[in-house]
Amino acid sequence: MKLYKTKTGIVIEKDNNFYLVRETNWEQFINDDNLFKKIKALTASLPVSGNELISEVESPIGNNQELWACGVTYLRSKVGRQEESKSSGGADFYAKVYEAERPEVFFKSTAHRVVGDKAKVNIRKDSTWDVPEPELTLVVSSSGKIIGYTIGNDMSSRSIEGENPLYLPQAKTYDACAALGPCIFVTEEPLHHSTIIALEIKRNATIVFSDSIAIAQMKRTPQELVGFVFRECSFPYGCLIMTGTGIVPGSDFTLQSGDEIKISIGNIGTLTNIVR
C-alpha cells in the first residue's frame, strides 16, 4: 500500500483504489509502529475514489520531522568520494569509513528545505560541480521501527565537499537541497534486496545520464543505519533517513538549470524534479 500527503488530506492507495483520510496531522498519523494494519483497516471503511485524489502531492515529511542521510554505503560511492577529494588529501577518510564499524550519518535537512515530486531542486551558486544522489529513504517511527519507504534525491555539491570533507554541511544543506516522494510505500516485509534504484537525467528532452543499481549492493543494512542515527538522538515525531547512493556520475558531468531528474525505485514509484 502507498500513502500520499496531499493538500486535501492523507490518501491511501491500495490495489489501484484511492481512499481519502480526513486527517490533517501527517506526522502524527504516520508515526505509528502499526501503520500497515491501521491503513489496511481504514480502506475497509472509507469510500473508494480515483487517482484524482493525488493530483496535488506534497513531500511526505512533517513539519516537525527531520531528514537524515548516510554516506559511503555503496562501493561506487566510496570510489567516487575518493576521486573528488584526492587533491585535498581527504580520500583516505572515505576508504576508512566504508570499512569502519561506524557509518557516516549526518543531518540533512528540516522539512522546509525539502521539496516534493515535480517541484524544483536547487544547486548552489557557489558550486561548480553538482549531482543528484538517488537514495532509498527509510520512514522511521519514534521507536526506531522502519514503517515505510520513499524515494530521496540528496542534492549535493561535489566541488565543495571535494575541496574539504569539513565542508560537508555546506555541500549538503541549503534551500531545496532534497526531494522526497511521491509517496510512502508501506509494507509488513522489508523491501526485497533485489529492488532496483534507477536514475535518469534529461537536458533539453535528451537523456544525458542514466544508471541503476540494486539495493543489495549496500554494505550496511537499513536497520543498522537506523540504529546509528538513533544513538543518543530522539525523534518524537519519527524521522526519515536517506541510505546513501550507489549511482555516482563521473567528473565530466554536472547538473544545469532546467535539467529533469527522475529517480525510480521498484514498488515505490518515480520521483521527478527540475533543477532551478
Steps between C-alpha positions, in 0.01 A plus 500: 500500500602860448441818697491847346514834676275737305351845545159350568610231745672163523431261214538121512558304181416130505451279193467810276221636718537825690359597841497847656571517874364817660809532715712813478786413738729301273783432743263387773324267257814329365689481830341166579675164540181337374458728199443217252216348703348842562478603137385155393211527747415850374461380141220271617295792630577790264331567164700412189619781272722541196852631452375860479562498877876509439508791257662730759757288679732654757832382640432216750670665797334674793591847624657359817681211336868499406669357194832323565734341251770237479809500281747256347264203534572371149842418353438733205438787740826427680693510173323818385569681825865399486526636147345836583710553817842365398643846428405618850655197669165382630468178298609276789207615713250344260693174473511472878132576563394242241680228700435638849243369745347848529342628178488859382169650610415868496213741536372593155204734536195627680167474319494853356810431287352181355287503183263240357429330170503729193645787706827681434825403669793734536871510419720742692620814325843459661543146367646386168424125514155382604321165484181336619542200728214250459437325830262255658359695793371339818195628685563428867271529802602660828575151638754435223283266294512522120135551406537585132720606211514796265730637230761761586704739289797614708623799302872547552783737410793275415732796446445631854519162672801404289685816600492395866296229679428754776289691249246216491218700670536777240510247217187328624269743681345805333160605364335231284793268566287186506191351344281220637203315356272449332363275775586269787492131415364324808565128532520237771814349347839667442557623147649213299875517443451465124318836489651729236571873530516672159609854413431686175597859427367685196625827355295662225297176474816293440628243749846614614548247780340177614600217730351251744601286796342240730470580870672164558822691424467693827778406742282568805144397581224760536445405863871542572486855365188575705679373810787746458272797422299426814806474725467784752239671277127494561237564233163555670323532163708238319747582223608415146843359419669497159711186468773618263550477126660244274460713187772761456535692171859550385704815535398606148136547606338781695137605527372809323194716550201344324622140526230243575591238762301176523566247774306174497494226763308177459163489687528868600476686169684791339614829650536777241668838557624791292819690582439870563 
